[in-house]
Amino acid sequence: MSLSNGREYLAIPGPSVMPDRVLRAMHRASPNIYEGALPEMVAGMIPDLKAVARTTHNVAIYIANGHATWEAALSNVVAEGDKVLVMANGRFGHGWAEMARGLGCEVEVLDFGRSGPVDPEALATPLQADKDQRIKAVLVCHTDTASTATNDIAAIRQVIDRVGHPALFAVDCIASLGCDRFEMDAWGVDVMISASQKGLMTPPGLGFVFFNDRAAQVRQRMPRVSRYWDWVPRSAPELFYQYWSGTAPTHHLYGLREALDMIAEEGLEKIWARHETLARAVWAATDVWGQEGPLRLNVSEPSHRSHAVTSLAIEAPNGTRLRHWTEKNTGVTLGIGLGMETEEDPHSTGFFRIGHMGHVNAHMVLGVLGSIDAGLKALRISHGRGALEAASEVISAA
């Protein structure tokens, strides 16, 4: 017998749970894409997007996923043969480096492993050694969605400034925007990328590149930028179609408009606090489970962990066994152990991830934790007892 009948719960790190309000907003006939309500709605949406990014500068919207925003951002600020420096602490940092190589860039990677943050001070040496200033951009993920380690963006900016290097500072906020505190302007970020399917609670398909005036000046000196990736017409369109380089993604826009309204109603500070509390509930449960048995958090130091997604190690093949059990028996889908492969575990079957981002509340997280607890018992995986009580204590004290 399965107990998974009813509404399934996708507890993966994107696409996140879509609110009913967003779904209802999208359930409508196609609009006029040339004039009237839709162009007016989008014009009013741009300031709200900037508010979530905490910037007063520019944003370009693409009909694209997060990987495409890597390419969009790079295409506007680096040319073939230019050098970029990537600080990586997980699969997605390396993914951005691969995208840069594909565009013909020379790429230097500072690899900090998969269980903690990058070291901002390690950036000083390669920047100081770059006497000819060949490094055009420093790239880093705010949160790497695979390792779930979060980086100190302000500290990285401070190192760049202290060295006095002119490289642009670009940050991937795909997993963190709308979940963890991020201050684009206050932290000195020149380019930031994100996407619609995580903290912004909208289906996959919209990508965002935010950029300041310094990055805009670099774009103006570029020898060429493809018409599709060029952020100039998208960020300052004379005609509505230029936002998209063609037909607008109409129903995604209706969903995004509703999601931005929900964010404004709750308030970013409260959203960040909600995500932090729910993350601490997940960590509290995991700490108890790990007292007896193999389960542990991938990132040991709490201050280095994402508030949107948590990666857990549980020994191969228990991660896969647990994911399959919860999906089949409780209707909860957990995230795969992406990018955590080793020689002993080449398919990352000893890891899984819990997404707790966007439209998530206490009973949803407690339900996921209860499903995991039941799965540990059903699969006879050793674990400590009292995890749900520990999670409840965090929530009750909030």
PyMOL commands that set and color helices and strands:
alter all, ss='L'
color gray80, all
select helices_A, chain A and resi 20-26+37-53+66-77+91-102+120-129+153-163+213-220+231-235+240-243+250-266+268-289+302-304+318-330+362-378+387-396
alter helices_A, ss='H'
color red, helices_A
select strands_A, chain A and resi 9-11+58-63+83-88+106-111+135-141+168-172+191-195+206-211+296-297+309-313+332-336+351-355
alter strands_A, ss='S'
color yellow, strands_A
deselect
rebuild
show_as cartoon
